[in-house]
Amino acid sequence: MNAVGLVLHHGWGFDATALESLATKLREITPYVHSLDAGFFVDTLQQQPIVPLCWPPSLSLIAVGHSFGFATLLQKRGISWSAAVSIAGFTHMLSTVSGMPGVTTEEFAALAAGLREEPTICLGDFHRRCGLPPRLRHRLPTAPSLHGLFRLAEALHDLAHLALRMPDIPILALAARRDRIVPPTLTEACFSSSSERRRLLWHPTAPHALGLIEVDWCRTAIATFIESTFCDGDAA
């Protein structure tokens, strides 16, 4: 099997620590695991390479994004992804953007208003709606920095206009049947396809915080995807 490098990106309202447990599990597959941070909770966002400079150039690069992190990674310029994994991700959010199932403009406007008026309460409530248990919620930041608040608002604007065209690479979509943020109808609109290069796998009971709660399940699914993709020669 070709050596692979996994680049992780968290979703809106989180930071890189949200995927620490998953990153640790994925290092059982490959030592090349790197997490990016959107800077929602820091004033100064350090410049960070998407791919660490110390990684071998021969690695097959796989984007692993939770929620909005999936689209964020696939929109990074100058990176040739060999495959991608969506964890409770999507290619569009609002139904009005694509004409397909999605979140209503009213729901989205309520989230944006909450972020403007009471950002800490808004993010805490968002984490609860993601299905995070208290033991995990208490470990995550909910008070954005001044510059981080701007980045959160900017990301919401990008979410509202998202209409991602997925590249022609193998894609694994891990989805949760009890997701209150990305409902199953939205997931199916984004990832149900007759293409042999796209695979949609459902967890029957998990919420939106799939990649934070069902870490072992995600690790197993990703390992199987990598083995089948890069052993069978399906990768671009």
URVENDA-V574602 format. One record per backbone hydrogen bond with DSSP energy under -0.5 kcal/mol. NH is the residue of the N-H (numbers start at 0). CO is the residue of the C=O. If there is no record, write none. Layout:
nh->{NH & NH}
co->{CO & CO}
This chain:
nh->{1 & 4 & 5 & 6 & 6 & 7 & 7 & 8 & 9 & 13 & 17 & 18 & 19 & 22 & 23 & 24 & 25 & 26 & 27 & 28 & 29 & 32 & 33 & 35 & 41 & 44 & 45 & 54 & 58 & 59 & 60 & 61 & 62 & 63 & 64 & 65 & 66 & 66 & 68 & 69 & 70 & 71 & 72 & 73 & 74 & 75 & 78 & 80 & 81 & 82 & 83 & 84 & 85 & 86 & 86 & 87 & 87 & 89 & 92 & 94 & 96 & 97 & 98 & 102 & 107 & 108 & 109 & 110 & 111 & 112 & 113 & 114 & 115 & 116 & 117 & 121 & 122 & 123 & 124 & 125 & 126 & 127 & 128 & 129 & 130 & 131 & 135 & 136 & 137 & 138 & 139 & 139 & 143 & 144 & 148 & 149 & 150 & 151 & 152 & 153 & 154 & 155 & 156 & 157 & 158 & 159 & 160 & 161 & 163 & 165 & 168 & 169 & 170 & 171 & 172 & 172 & 173 & 173 & 174 & 174 & 176 & 177 & 178 & 182 & 185 & 186 & 187 & 188 & 189 & 190 & 191 & 192 & 197 & 198 & 200 & 200 & 202 & 203 & 208 & 209 & 211 & 212 & 213 & 214 & 217 & 218 & 219 & 220 & 221 & 222 & 223 & 224 & 225 & 226 & 227 & 228 & 229 & 230 & 231 & 233 & 234 & 235}
co->{229 & 59 & 31 & 4 & 61 & 5 & 33 & 63 & 35 & 10 & 14 & 15 & 16 & 18 & 19 & 20 & 21 & 22 & 24 & 25 & 25 & 30 & 5 & 7 & 38 & 42 & 43 & 51 & 55 & 2 & 58 & 4 & 82 & 6 & 84 & 8 & 64 & 86 & 65 & 66 & 66 & 67 & 68 & 69 & 70 & 72 & 75 & 78 & 60 & 60 & 169 & 62 & 171 & 64 & 84 & 85 & 173 & 66 & 161 & 102 & 93 & 93 & 94 & 92 & 103 & 104 & 105 & 106 & 107 & 108 & 109 & 110 & 111 & 112 & 113 & 117 & 118 & 119 & 120 & 121 & 122 & 123 & 124 & 125 & 127 & 126 & 132 & 132 & 133 & 135 & 135 & 136 & 141 & 39 & 144 & 145 & 146 & 147 & 148 & 149 & 150 & 151 & 152 & 153 & 154 & 155 & 156 & 158 & 90 & 163 & 166 & 81 & 196 & 83 & 170 & 198 & 85 & 171 & 172 & 200 & 202 & 205 & 175 & 180 & 182 & 182 & 183 & 184 & 185 & 186 & 187 & 190 & 194 & 170 & 172 & 198 & 174 & 201 & 129 & 207 & 208 & 208 & 209 & 212 & 213 & 214 & 215 & 216 & 217 & 218 & 219 & 220 & 221 & 222 & 223 & 224 & 225 & 226 & 227 & 228 & 228 & 81}
